[in-house]
Amino acid sequence: MILLGGIHALKLHLILLILIAGCSGKKDVLTYKDFFGSVHFDSDDQVFHGKIQGIEDLVTFEGTSVSELVQSFEEAVEDYLDLCNQTGKKPEKGKGEKGRERDEVDLFISKDLHRYLCIISRVIS
């Protein structure tokens, strides 16, 4: 487990963005209004699906095309925000499983990914 705070979390966020957008050549995460959504494909049903990550509530979305998936994700975020507003609940945007604020996160990563992150961190710091 790696516990990060403040500027370290910002550096890690930048590193992960570089890895997701640049190094991997693919992006399997959606973002909208500071929310993140996972993306999966079910080849049997020919449908994309996912859920909003980083909140305790289960909010899912799906679509049969990429554009439909993105629209469904954005609608899911808006529905979540509307429901929070209607019930007086504070949205969990930016919180992890244990309810900690955005600048503190637990990560479980492979040794290889840890090594690459360390190298990239040294290069950009």
QUIPE-V911531 format. One record per pair of residues at least 24 apart in sequence whose C-alpha atoms are under 7 Angstrom apart, sorted by sequence separation. I is the first residue (numbers start at 1). J is the second residue. D is the distance in whole Angstrom. If there is no record, write none. Layout:
# QUIPE-V911531
[[I | J | D] [I | J | D]]
This chain:
# QUIPE-V911531
[[55 | 92 | 6] [55 | 93 | 7] [54 | 94 | 6] [55 | 95 | 6] [54 | 95 | 6] [55 | 96 | 6] [56 | 97 | 6] [32 | 74 | 6] [54 | 96 | 5] [55 | 97 | 7] [54 | 97 | 6] [35 | 93 | 6] [34 | 93 | 7] [9 | 103 | 6] [9 | 104 | 7] [6 | 103 | 5] [5 | 103 | 5] [4 | 103 | 7] [5 | 104 | 5] [4 | 104 | 5] [3 | 104 | 6] [4 | 105 | 6] [3 | 105 | 6] [15 | 117 | 7] [3 | 106 | 6] [2 | 106 | 6] [1 | 106 | 6] [2 | 107 | 6] [15 | 120 | 7] [1 | 107 | 6] [15 | 121 | 7] [1 | 108 | 6]]
